[in-house]
Amino acid sequence: MRETVALVLFDIPTGDRAMRRQYTHFLSGLKRLGYLMLQESVYYKLLTNVSTFSTEQRAVQRIAPTEGTVQFLPIPLGTFKKMTALTGREFDMERLTAPIIEVGGEE
């Protein structure tokens, strides 16, 4: 199984109320799909194998707003782990591979 990180990079205008609503809907949708914020306008998700990439891409495309730019990029996990912060804090790789805790699940 080849783990891949899906990056979603976007630039969505928020000039008026309708655009802000689309932006908010998109962010909520990304979070529902399990994406986490890497930095403003860049979200990521660990995919357990590269074959799920197309499914994820379609899911993000369905929630993408009609205005602005949304890009989707697969990166092998090993390459993603080589990311270095030139300024600011280093990315905590534990966040990427930490087990997911279900809240409100059945006991």
Buried (B, 14 or more C-beta within 10 A) or exposed (E): EEBBBBBBBBEBEBEEEEBEEBBEEBBEBBEEBBBEEBEEBBBBBBBEEBEBBEEBBEBBEEBBBEBBEBEBEBBEBEEBEEEEEEEEEEBEEEEBEEEEEEEEEEE
